Structures are given as C-alpha cells and as structure tokens.
C-alpha cells in the first residue's frame, strides 16, 4: 500500500505558479478575469456546499467580491485554467448565511482540487494572522507577492510563510507489534503514533530516535534501515509538515513521563482489532498521517467507526 497515495491533505490538482506570484501585472489581470474564483477562509475552515451530498468549497467570481487586494491570497491555477484566491475574512459573521466546514472534518471528503486549495488557504491564513508585525523591529508588515510574503513597513525586511517540520512514527518491535501512545490530555482509549518537532540543527531521522526515547523510553536501532521514511503531509494547524516514518525498536521496555504521554503500549494486530471492536481503543481519523502509518503496519484499511472524533489532534 503506497503511503503517499492515501494521505488526504497531501492531494492537490492546482498549479501554485510560485514563479509568477511577484508579477503584479499578471495577478492584476487575474483579479479582473470573471472566471477567477474566490473562496473565503477563516482560521481552520471555509464555506462549503453539500446540497447534493458531495462536499465542495463554496466560491464566487472574483468580480463579485468587494475585498481589497491585500486581503486576498493567490492559491493557484486549476486544471481548467481557472485562477483561485483566498479571501481572508476577520470572522465568520461576515457570511452568517453560509455553512462553514473545518479542514480537520471535511478534508477527506473534498476532491483533490478543493483539498489542495483549502490546505493552502488555511496555512496562509494562520501565518497571516500570526505575522502582522515584524519579528525584527515590531513594525507592521504588509502583504506582498499575492499574499505569499510580508514586507516590514519599518525596516523593510521581507518575511515568508514558515513551515515547522515534525516527525511522526510508528515503532515496531521484533515481534512486529506496534507502539502506540496516549497524550495526557486525551480521553482513555485514544491512541496514536508518537510525534514531535525537529529541533534546530537536527536531522529528521535523529528526531525520530530522540522523540521516541523521550516520549516512551523505547530505543530505536542505529542501523540506517531501522528508520524508514514513508511520506509527508502538510498539517496547517498552524504550520507543520508531518514527516512519516516506521522505525524498528531494539527493546520493548516502556517508560513514559506521565505528562505529555500518559500511556504507551505495544499492540499486536489481533489485540488492536479486538480492542477497537470492543470500543476500548480509538484510532486517529483517516485524515491524519498517523492513521495511514498504522494501516500500513496493519496491512490494509481499518473501519472508519474505530476512529476518535475528527476534531482531535494528530
């Protein structure tokens, strides 16, 4: 089972046209084209339509919006040669008549185009909201490059959207059991793979070994193939890129800190199935890379009703 083919938030049918974001004349022409589309975004969601049972992003012609150009971010060009923009709205009361959908909840229900558009829009909206002022001098920043950079009005420094790399890993032992953990803030029975951010100056593979040991006390082998990279998925809550791994442990002793990780356990496939069927264990939702890491180990898809609520992280 190819991991990258099943990652719900790694899909996109949109050309980002990164090399043309700074072409103000070209962006202006797109904003004057009635075929160009705009979708609103606020926080982690956007307006949707689901009248026929199919969930889609709700959009309108760019000519129908009264948004200022500085409140729009260019998202890309789709397969029909239509340009898409995100309108950053301050709150959802701006459009009280619209149904809003959260990316965490609807991401797996969208087609490839809309999934890619919404992931990008949410990521840019979160970055924009958190970078109104310059980290160097504190002055206000202004949007440039069609929403993909910000220029400081004080010291003229330029800033770009950040992405924080994080590793997420399913650990296997010599019996091919899987190590899953429960965060301290989660309900009893909610289990997932282990994860953590990559430290400055650290490789992703080193982060896998460090995070697993810190969170569970389990030691990962030193051989190159003891840490196997499998794929990545953007996770814009607010700005992560999840790097997925399987790893091989050299021992099975578990020592958790009881705070960040309240509980960690080794599961055989039979144990996982039995406890999920009994309802004592709940797995990550299918939108997460954690679910795909577990299913790759298991050998196939697992029932959707074994998932914990969609709003839960990771």
C-alpha positions as CSV (number, residue, x, y, z in Angstrom):
1,X,0.0,0.0,0.0
2,X,1.6,3.2,-1.1
3,X,1.5,5.7,1.7
4,X,1.6,8.9,-0.3
5,X,-1.4,7.8,-2.4
6,X,-3.6,7.8,0.7
7,X,-2.6,11.0,2.5
8,X,-5.7,13.1,2.5
9,X,-4.1,16.5,2.9
10,X,-1.2,15.9,0.5
11,X,-3.5,15.9,-2.5
12,X,-3.7,18.8,-5.0
13,X,-4.6,19.4,-8.6
14,X,-3.6,23.1,-8.5
15,X,-0.5,24.7,-10.1
16,X,0.8,27.1,-7.4
17,X,2.6,29.2,-10.1
18,X,5.2,30.2,-7.5
19,X,7.4,31.9,-10.1
20,X,4.6,34.3,-11.0
21,X,3.4,35.5,-7.6
22,X,5.6,38.6,-7.8
23,X,4.3,39.5,-11.2
24,X,1.8,42.3,-10.2
25,X,0.6,42.9,-13.7
26,X,-0.3,39.2,-14.1
27,X,-2.0,39.0,-10.7
28,X,-4.0,42.2,-11.5
29,X,-5.2,40.6,-14.8
30,X,-6.4,37.5,-12.9
31,X,-8.3,39.7,-10.5
32,X,-10.0,41.3,-13.5
33,X,-11.0,38.0,-15.0
34,X,-14.6,36.9,-14.4
35,X,-13.5,33.3,-14.5
36,X,-11.2,33.6,-11.5
37,X,-12.7,32.3,-8.2
38,X,-12.6,33.4,-4.6
39,X,-13.2,31.2,-1.5
40,X,-13.3,32.7,2.0
41,X,-11.1,31.4,4.8
42,X,-11.0,32.0,8.5
43,X,-8.9,30.0,10.9
44,X,-9.2,26.4,10.0
45,X,-12.2,26.4,7.8
46,X,-14.1,27.8,4.8
47,X,-17.7,28.0,3.4
48,X,-18.9,24.7,1.8
49,X,-21.8,23.4,-0.1
50,X,-23.2,19.9,0.3
51,X,-26.6,20.1,-1.3
52,X,-26.2,17.0,-3.5
53,X,-24.3,15.0,-0.8
54,X,-20.9,16.0,-2.2
55,X,-18.9,18.4,-0.2
56,X,-17.3,21.2,-2.1
57,X,-15.7,24.6,-1.4
58,X,-18.1,27.4,-1.9
59,X,-16.7,30.1,-4.2
60,X,-17.8,33.0,-6.3
61,X,-16.3,35.1,-9.2
62,X,-13.6,37.4,-8.2
63,X,-15.6,40.2,-9.7
64,X,-18.4,39.6,-7.1
65,X,-16.1,40.3,-4.1
66,X,-15.5,43.7,-2.6
67,X,-12.4,42.5,-0.8
68,X,-9.3,44.6,-1.0
69,X,-6.4,43.1,-3.0
70,X,-4.3,43.0,0.2
71,X,-7.0,40.7,1.8
72,X,-6.6,38.1,-1.0
73,X,-4.0,35.4,-1.4
74,X,-3.4,33.7,-4.7
75,X,-3.7,29.9,-4.4
76,X,-3.0,28.8,-7.9
77,X,-4.4,27.7,-11.3
78,X,-6.6,24.6,-11.6
79,X,-6.8,22.1,-14.5
80,X,-9.4,24.2,-16.2
81,X,-7.0,27.2,-16.3
82,X,-9.1,29.0,-13.6
83,X,-7.3,31.1,-11.0
84,X,-8.2,30.7,-7.4
85,X,-7.8,33.2,-4.5
86,X,-8.5,33.0,-0.8
87,X,-10.2,35.9,0.9
88,X,-9.1,36.3,4.5
89,X,-12.1,37.3,6.5
90,X,-11.8,38.6,10.1
91,X,-14.6,36.4,11.4
92,X,-17.3,34.1,10.1
93,X,-20.1,36.5,10.9
94,X,-19.2,38.3,7.7
95,X,-21.1,35.5,6.0
96,X,-23.7,34.2,8.5
97,X,-25.8,32.6,5.8
98,X,-23.1,30.2,4.7
99,X,-22.3,26.8,6.0
100,X,-18.7,26.6,7.2
101,X,-16.6,23.4,7.2
102,X,-13.5,22.7,9.2
103,X,-10.5,21.3,7.3
104,X,-10.0,18.7,10.0
105,X,-13.5,17.5,9.5
106,X,-14.1,17.8,5.7
107,X,-10.6,17.4,4.4
108,X,-11.1,13.7,3.5
109,X,-14.5,14.5,1.8
110,X,-13.1,17.0,-0.7
111,X,-11.8,16.2,-4.1
112,X,-8.1,16.7,-4.9
113,X,-8.5,20.3,-6.2
114,X,-10.6,21.5,-3.2
115,X,-8.4,19.7,-0.7
116,X,-5.3,21.3,-2.0
117,X,-6.9,24.7,-2.2
118,X,-8.2,24.6,1.4
119,X,-5.0,23.3,2.9
120,X,-3.1,26.1,1.3
121,X,-5.7,28.7,2.2
122,X,-5.7,27.6,5.9
123,X,-1.9,27.6,6.1
124,X,-1.7,31.1,4.6
125,X,-4.5,32.4,6.9
126,X,-2.8,31.1,10.0
127,X,0.5,32.6,9.0
128,X,-1.0,35.9,8.1
129,X,-2.9,36.1,11.4
130,X,0.3,35.4,13.4
131,X,2.7,37.7,11.5
132,X,1.1,41.1,11.4
133,X,4.2,42.6,12.9
134,X,7.9,42.3,12.1
135,X,9.9,39.9,14.3
136,X,13.0,42.2,13.9
137,X,11.6,45.6,14.8
138,X,8.0,45.2,15.7
139,X,6.6,47.4,12.9
140,X,3.5,46.5,10.9
141,X,4.0,44.2,7.9
142,X,2.3,44.5,4.6
143,X,1.3,41.6,2.2
144,X,3.4,41.2,-1.0
145,X,3.7,38.6,-3.7
146,X,0.0,38.0,-3.9
147,X,-0.1,37.1,-0.2
148,X,3.0,34.9,-0.1
149,X,5.3,37.3,1.7
150,X,5.1,40.3,4.0
151,X,7.3,43.4,3.9
152,X,8.1,45.3,7.0
153,X,7.0,49.0,6.9
154,X,9.7,49.9,9.4
155,X,13.0,48.1,8.5
156,X,11.9,46.9,5.0
157,X,12.8,43.2,5.9
158,X,10.8,40.5,4.0
159,X,9.2,37.5,5.6
160,X,7.8,34.3,4.2
161,X,5.4,31.7,5.5
162,X,7.1,29.3,7.8
163,X,6.8,25.5,7.9
164,X,7.8,23.6,11.1
165,X,9.0,20.0,10.3
166,X,7.7,17.4,12.7
167,X,8.3,13.6,12.7
168,X,5.6,11.1,13.3
169,X,6.5,7.5,13.7
170,X,5.0,4.0,14.1
171,X,7.6,1.9,16.0
172,X,7.7,-1.9,15.5
173,X,9.4,-4.5,17.7
174,X,11.0,-7.8,16.8
175,X,7.5,-9.5,17.1
176,X,6.1,-6.9,14.6
177,X,3.9,-5.3,17.3
178,X,3.2,-1.6,17.1
179,X,3.9,1.0,19.8
180,X,1.1,3.5,20.3
181,X,0.7,6.2,22.9
182,X,-1.9,8.3,24.5
183,X,-1.4,12.0,25.2
184,X,-2.1,13.2,28.7
185,X,-4.9,15.5,27.5
186,X,-6.7,12.7,25.6
187,X,-9.5,10.5,26.8
188,X,-8.9,7.0,27.9
189,X,-8.5,4.6,25.0
190,X,-7.4,7.2,22.4
191,X,-4.1,6.0,20.9
192,X,-1.9,7.3,18.1
193,X,1.6,7.1,16.8
194,X,4.4,9.1,18.5
195,X,5.4,12.5,17.2
196,X,7.4,15.6,17.8
197,X,9.1,18.6,16.3
198,X,12.5,18.5,14.7
199,X,15.0,20.5,16.8
200,X,17.2,23.2,15.2
201,X,20.3,21.7,13.8
202,X,18.8,18.2,13.9
203,X,18.1,15.7,11.1
204,X,14.6,14.2,10.8
205,X,16.0,10.7,11.5
206,X,17.7,11.9,14.7
207,X,14.5,13.5,15.7
208,X,12.7,10.2,15.3
209,X,15.1,8.4,17.7
210,X,15.1,11.3,20.2
211,X,11.3,11.8,20.3
212,X,10.6,8.1,20.6
213,X,13.0,7.7,23.5
214,X,11.8,10.9,25.2
215,X,8.1,10.0,25.0
216,X,8.2,6.3,25.6
217,X,11.7,5.3,26.7
218,X,12.0,2.9,23.8
219,X,15.3,2.8,21.9
220,X,15.4,2.8,18.1
221,X,18.1,0.8,16.4
222,X,21.3,2.5,15.0
223,X,21.2,0.9,11.6
224,X,20.2,3.0,8.6
225,X,17.1,0.9,7.8
226,X,15.9,1.0,11.4
227,X,14.3,4.3,10.5
228,X,12.3,4.2,7.2
229,X,10.8,7.4,5.7
230,X,7.4,6.8,4.1
231,X,5.9,10.2,3.2
232,X,4.8,13.6,4.3
233,X,1.6,15.6,4.8
234,X,1.1,19.3,5.5
235,X,-0.7,19.9,8.7
236,X,-1.5,23.6,8.8
237,X,-2.6,23.8,12.5
238,X,-0.9,26.2,12.4
239,X,2.2,25.4,10.3
240,X,3.5,21.9,10.4
241,X,4.8,19.4,7.8
242,X,4.4,15.9,9.2
243,X,7.2,13.5,8.1
244,X,6.0,9.9,8.4
245,X,8.2,7.0,9.4
246,X,8.3,3.4,10.5
247,X,11.1,2.6,12.9
248,X,12.5,-0.6,14.5
249,X,13.0,-0.8,18.3
250,X,15.8,-2.7,19.9
251,X,13.9,-3.3,23.1
252,X,10.3,-3.2,24.4
253,X,10.7,-1.6,27.8
254,X,8.4,1.5,28.1
255,X,8.9,4.5,30.4
256,X,6.5,7.4,29.9
257,X,6.7,10.8,31.6
258,X,3.1,10.7,32.6
259,X,2.6,14.3,31.4
260,X,2.9,14.7,27.7
261,X,2.4,10.9,27.2
262,X,0.2,9.4,29.8
263,X,0.3,5.8,28.5
264,X,2.1,3.8,25.8
265,X,1.5,0.2,24.8
266,X,2.6,-2.5,22.3
267,X,-0.2,-3.8,20.2
268,X,-0.3,-7.0,18.1
269,X,-2.7,-6.8,15.1
270,X,-5.0,-9.2,16.9
271,X,-5.0,-7.1,20.1
272,X,-5.7,-3.9,18.2
273,X,-8.6,-5.3,16.3
274,X,-10.1,-6.9,19.4
275,X,-9.9,-3.7,21.5
276,X,-11.2,-1.5,18.7
277,X,-14.1,-3.8,18.2
278,X,-14.8,-3.7,21.9
279,X,-14.7,0.1,21.8
280,X,-11.9,0.4,24.4
281,X,-9.4,1.7,21.9
282,X,-9.9,4.5,19.3
283,X,-7.6,5.3,16.5
284,X,-6.7,8.6,14.7
285,X,-9.1,9.7,12.0
286,X,-8.4,8.9,8.3
287,X,-7.4,12.5,7.5
288,X,-4.2,12.1,9.6
289,X,-0.9,10.6,8.6
290,X,-1.0,8.7,11.9
291,X,-3.9,6.6,10.6
292,X,-2.0,5.7,7.4
293,X,1.1,4.7,9.3
294,X,-1.0,2.4,11.4
295,X,-2.8,0.9,8.4
296,X,0.5,0.4,6.6
297,X,1.7,-1.7,9.5
298,X,-1.7,-3.5,9.8
299,X,-1.8,-4.3,6.1
300,X,-5.0,-2.7,5.0
301,X,-7.7,-0.1,5.8
302,X,-9.3,-0.2,9.2
303,X,-13.0,0.7,9.8
304,X,-13.9,4.3,10.0
305,X,-16.0,3.8,13.1
306,X,-12.9,2.9,15.0
307,X,-11.7,6.5,14.8
308,X,-11.8,9.0,17.6
309,X,-13.6,12.4,16.9
310,X,-12.4,14.3,13.9
311,X,-11.5,17.4,16.0
312,X,-8.9,15.6,18.0
313,X,-5.3,16.5,17.0
314,X,-2.8,14.2,15.2
